[in-house]
Amino acid sequence: MKSDKIKFLVFCLVVLLAPLPFAKGYLSNVLIFVGVNSMLALGLNLLLGYAGQISLGQAAFFGLGAYGSGVLTTQFTMNPWLAMVLVAVSVALFAFLIGFPVLKLKGHYLAMATLGVGIIANIAFNETVDLTGGPSGLSGIPNLSIGGFTFDNDLKNYYLVWGFALVAILLSLNLVNSRVGRGLRAIHDSEVAARVMGVNARIMKVQVFTFSALISALAGSLYAHVVTFISPTSFSFAVSVELLTMVVIGGLGSVYGSILGALLLTLLPELLRAFQDFDIIVYGLLLISMTIYLPGGLVRGIPELFRRLVPARRGNA
């Protein structure tokens, strides 16, 4: 437990110092989206990596959080902080209610059901033009502020987003190291065996589904208030697939793996711009290579690769 606290404190220090070398550069803006994606990947990893429940509808909760805050603050002039809380609770309640029927399904049936939720949400974002602006998007979303202090530039927004992300990480670490976390891992290994050992698998799955939706909704609200403009394309099925890729590449069943996957897949497209028209090919080859050679994800694969290389080098010496 002490080592976990030290890791978290070191991580907090890294997050605190990361934007300082390029406080006014483009990369500081990218790091904001790393924070948003980290929250989304973390929520999905709790559901998939720990509980073993696949979801292809995470973008729906992300979009509901963004559009909920956007509509309440622009159409109904609600205080942004109050809107965030109201939307997060509403999305969590929605996830709790649909979780009971949806999580009765398993495997690809569960994936198809959550995919359906995502598609329905995206259609709603496009069709409710009077509220959401439809395909043209919703603009004029206000920045968050505390008193006279407004989060209106990249550096301020970076610390805002990562402040929420660090709280989400801390809560997740406490969750996975608790009795509930052990129950989720038991469900992941064998739901039947977990039930035999007295784990209420149905309730635990719904609870982690709800918590995952809550984190995603908060990430969506932050995204809306940071960008101040949202459109349905930001919450499409492709986003759910990208989040799933972040979790798998970073490492299933690892809190910090979620952050690593989000960092890599958010920065990688920016770094590959030099390849121009061939960037998507290079991107695909890198992902395929990591999946083949680092099947446990980066958080487990890199130490394992290092352990394999070090004895080899000593043997050659």
VOGU-3710 file (C-alpha; in Angstrom, 3 decimals, decimal comma):
1> mksdkikflv> 0,000/0,000/0,000  2,845/2,386/0,823  4,421/1,824/-2,602  1,061/2,604/-4,255  0,912/5,922/-2,397  4,455/6,775/-3,456  3,648/5,923/-7,098  0,579/8,148/-6,988  2,484/11,050/-5,413  5,246/10,746/-8,029
11> fclvvllapl> 2,609/10,658/-10,760  0,971/13,792/-9,301  4,349/15,541/-9,359  4,875/14,575/-13,011  1,405/15,880/-13,907  2,083/19,109/-12,018  5,362/19,812/-13,828  4,569/18,381/-17,285  3,140/21,515/-18,975  5,681/24,015/-17,624
21> pfakgylsnv> 8,325/23,645/-20,403  5,720/24,451/-23,081  3,026/26,345/-21,167  1,995/28,366/-24,217  2,746/25,779/-26,889  0,481/23,520/-28,917  1,555/20,474/-26,929  -0,017/21,880/-23,752  -3,367/21,823/-25,578  -2,784/18,198/-26,579
31> lifvgvnsml> -2,030/17,299/-22,951  -5,502/18,570/-21,995  -7,026/15,959/-24,286  -4,675/13,347/-22,823  -6,329/14,112/-19,490  -9,845/13,797/-20,913  -8,973/10,548/-22,695  -7,309/9,219/-19,542  -10,579/9,601/-17,643  -12,499/7,879/-20,437
41> alglnlllgy> -10,000/5,027/-20,760  -9,909/4,619/-16,992  -13,689/4,261/-16,813  -13,674/1,678/-19,594  -10,757/-0,235/-18,053  -12,606/-0,611/-14,764  -15,466/-2,182/-16,689  -13,471/-4,256/-19,180  -10,085/-4,866/-17,572  -11,290/-5,557/-14,045
51> agqislgqaa> -14,882/-6,795/-14,410  -14,459/-8,378/-17,855  -17,521/-6,613/-19,323  -16,885/-5,285/-22,829  -18,521/-2,014/-23,834  -18,652/-0,318/-27,225  -20,890/2,491/-26,036  -18,550/4,520/-23,853  -18,785/7,429/-26,279  -22,511/7,656/-25,475
61> ffglgaygsg> -21,852/8,556/-21,826  -19,062/10,888/-22,925  -21,483/12,617/-25,307  -24,317/12,761/-22,784  -22,009/14,505/-20,333  -20,829/17,002/-22,951  -24,240/17,751/-24,442  -25,919/17,790/-21,032  -23,579/20,501/-19,750  -23,623/22,313/-23,089
71> vlttqftmnp> -27,414/22,458/-23,372  -28,026/23,389/-19,717  -25,515/26,246/-19,800  -26,375/27,658/-23,236  -30,106/27,011/-23,547  -31,114/27,288/-19,881  -28,260/29,535/-18,582  -27,556/27,197/-15,657  -24,410/27,597/-13,591  -21,761/25,374/-15,266
81> wlamvlvavs> -20,684/23,667/-12,029  -24,282/22,886/-11,089  -24,871/21,628/-14,635  -21,859/19,291/-14,361  -23,107/17,791/-11,110  -26,679/17,417/-12,377  -25,565/15,832/-15,639  -23,106/13,445/-13,951  -25,794/12,221/-11,536  -28,346/11,906/-14,351
91> valfafligf> -25,990/9,925/-16,601  -25,004/7,666/-13,675  -28,696/7,032/-12,928  -29,338/6,280/-16,604  -26,418/3,822/-16,662  -27,673/2,208/-13,456  -31,138/1,669/-14,940  -29,979/0,237/-18,270  -27,192/-1,734/-16,575  -29,544/-4,341/-15,123
101> pvlklkghyl> -30,964/-5,572/-18,467  -27,825/-4,927/-20,548  -25,369/-6,655/-18,205  -27,397/-9,849/-18,237  -25,799/-10,358/-21,649  -22,296/-11,696/-22,138  -19,521/-11,553/-24,719  -20,389/-10,264/-28,169  -24,054/-9,923/-27,209  -23,079/-7,405/-24,524
111> amatlgvgii> -20,832/-5,606/-27,008  -23,716/-5,327/-29,504  -26,102/-4,049/-26,818  -23,708/-1,317/-25,673  -22,996/-0,494/-29,327  -26,742/0,034/-29,750  -26,773/2,473/-26,828  -23,956/4,429/-28,454  -25,647/4,558/-31,845  -28,985/5,674/-30,372
121> aniafnetvd> -27,243/8,452/-28,423  -25,369/9,646/-31,514  -28,592/9,707/-33,550  -30,233/11,745/-30,777  -27,367/14,256/-30,851  -27,851/14,663/-34,602  -31,648/14,810/-34,672  -32,504/17,052/-31,706  -31,511/20,151/-33,648  -33,379/22,647/-31,444
131> ltggpsglsg> -31,386/21,576/-28,390  -28,051/20,286/-29,663  -27,680/22,130/-32,957  -27,722/18,801/-34,809  -24,858/18,052/-37,208  -23,766/21,714/-37,087  -22,865/21,339/-33,414  -23,407/23,415/-30,305  -21,324/26,540/-29,734  -21,105/29,266/-27,115
141> ipnlsiggft> -20,522/26,883/-24,199  -18,997/28,952/-21,361  -15,655/28,264/-19,727  -15,726/27,125/-16,127  -14,885/29,730/-13,506  -14,476/30,055/-9,741  -15,403/33,521/-8,543  -13,466/35,889/-10,767  -10,995/33,218/-11,887  -11,887/31,811/-15,317
151> fdndlknyyl> -10,341/28,730/-16,908  -9,834/30,444/-20,256  -6,415/29,316/-21,489  -4,551/26,064/-22,072  -2,510/26,083/-18,869  -5,527/26,762/-16,645  -7,590/24,151/-18,473  -4,741/21,644/-18,177  -4,750/21,846/-14,385  -8,556/21,837/-14,318
161> vwgfalvail> -8,845/18,644/-16,378  -5,959/16,869/-14,686  -7,289/17,854/-11,270  -10,443/15,874/-12,059  -8,369/13,105/-13,658  -6,200/12,700/-10,547  -9,280/12,437/-8,334  -10,687/9,786/-10,705  -7,372/7,888/-10,603  -7,245/8,028/-6,789
171> lslnlvnsrv> -10,834/6,779/-6,476  -10,125/4,013/-8,982  -6,970/2,898/-7,142  -8,927/2,724/-3,889  -11,685/0,798/-5,658  -9,479/-1,838/-7,267  -7,530/-2,395/-4,036  -10,705/-2,835/-1,988  -13,022/-5,786/-1,429  -15,088/-4,579/-4,398
181> grglraihds> -11,995/-4,634/-6,622  -11,206/-8,195/-5,594  -14,819/-9,123/-6,360  -14,557/-7,556/-9,815  -11,390/-9,513/-10,590  -13,131/-12,687/-9,437  -16,021/-11,949/-11,815  -13,519/-11,366/-14,613  -11,856/-14,759/-14,022  -15,087/-16,739/-13,566
191> evaarvmgvn> -18,489/-15,293/-12,794  -19,817/-18,701/-11,718  -16,947/-19,232/-9,265  -17,387/-15,688/-7,954  -21,071/-16,317/-7,284  -20,222/-19,546/-5,483  -17,813/-17,621/-3,244  -20,611/-15,207/-2,286  -19,918/-12,331/-4,687  -23,089/-10,563/-5,839
201> arimkvqvft> -21,931/-10,452/-9,449  -25,033/-8,770/-10,854  -24,936/-5,813/-8,462  -21,155/-5,391/-8,734  -21,297/-5,321/-12,537  -24,025/-2,679/-12,471  -22,094/-0,638/-9,899  -18,875/-0,566/-11,933  -20,903/0,157/-15,091  -22,477/3,133/-13,300
211> fsalisalag> -19,135/4,392/-11,969  -17,614/4,065/-15,431  -20,477/6,113/-16,913  -20,066/8,744/-14,176  -16,365/9,246/-14,974  -17,138/9,419/-18,707  -19,907/11,982/-18,159  -17,577/14,196/-16,109  -14,954/13,908/-18,853  -17,615/14,946/-21,371
221> slyahvvtfi> -18,630/17,991/-19,329  -14,999/19,063/-18,970  -14,462/18,583/-22,701  -17,466/20,778/-23,506  -16,380/23,621/-21,220  -12,762/23,484/-22,375  -13,445/23,348/-26,122  -16,660/25,486/-25,914  -17,959/23,779/-29,073  -19,172/20,208/-29,532
231> sptsfsfavs> -20,585/18,197/-32,432  -21,873/14,606/-32,824  -18,707/13,447/-34,608  -16,795/13,788/-31,326  -18,985/11,055/-29,786  -19,317/8,536/-32,593  -18,714/4,776/-32,632  -15,146/5,444/-33,794  -14,464/7,176/-30,463  -15,608/4,080/-28,543
241> velltmvvig> -13,274/1,920/-30,629  -10,400/4,343/-30,021  -11,025/4,199/-26,271  -11,080/0,405/-26,407  -7,743/0,502/-28,232  -6,277/2,789/-25,549  -7,243/0,318/-22,842  -5,873/-2,723/-24,689  -2,624/-1,009/-25,708  -2,079/0,508/-22,265
251> glgsvygsil> -2,873/-2,685/-20,377  -6,102/-4,362/-19,325  -6,655/-4,387/-15,576  -4,206/-1,570/-14,883  -5,132/1,938/-13,734  -1,853/3,443/-14,916  -2,094/1,393/-18,113  -5,204/3,419/-18,983  -3,208/6,640/-18,630  -0,316/5,266/-20,684
261> gallltllpe> -2,645/4,094/-23,456  -4,421/7,462/-23,519  -1,082/9,290/-23,654  0,218/7,185/-26,528  -2,902/7,222/-28,688  -3,495/10,938/-28,150  0,085/11,958/-28,927  0,722/9,434/-31,707  -1,506/11,062/-34,370  0,203/14,390/-33,672
271> llrafqdfdi> 3,681/12,863/-33,987  2,754/11,088/-37,217  1,696/14,255/-39,041  5,164/14,308/-40,600  4,202/11,197/-42,603  1,346/13,177/-44,219  -0,852/10,828/-46,300  0,841/7,712/-44,936  0,259/8,516/-41,262  -2,737/6,162/-40,935
281> ivyglllism> -0,660/3,268/-42,345  2,176/3,902/-39,899  -0,378/4,287/-37,094  -1,957/0,929/-37,958  1,393/-0,863/-38,206  2,483/0,465/-34,825  -0,739/-0,704/-33,182  -0,476/-4,149/-34,803  3,155/-4,474/-33,701  2,342/-3,508/-30,113
291> tiylpgglvr> -0,546/-5,970/-30,016  1,679/-8,815/-31,288  4,833/-8,121/-29,292  3,295/-6,540/-26,178  0,063/-8,534/-25,716  -0,182/-7,574/-22,040  -0,183/-3,892/-22,920  2,558/-1,332/-22,426  2,376/-1,302/-18,643  3,192/-5,028/-18,463
301> gipelfrrlv> 4,918/-5,544/-21,804  7,714/-3,004/-21,410  9,055/-4,449/-18,085  8,729/-7,968/-19,525  10,587/-6,964/-22,668  13,291/-5,365/-20,548  13,650/-8,528/-18,444  14,070/-10,585/-21,621  16,658/-8,262/-23,114  18,823/-7,818/-19,998
311> parrgna> 19,639/-11,565/-19,533  20,288/-11,816/-23,260  22,803/-8,982/-23,103  24,473/-10,457/-20,015  24,723/-13,812/-21,771  26,367/-12,202/-24,818  28,795/-10,385/-22,531
//
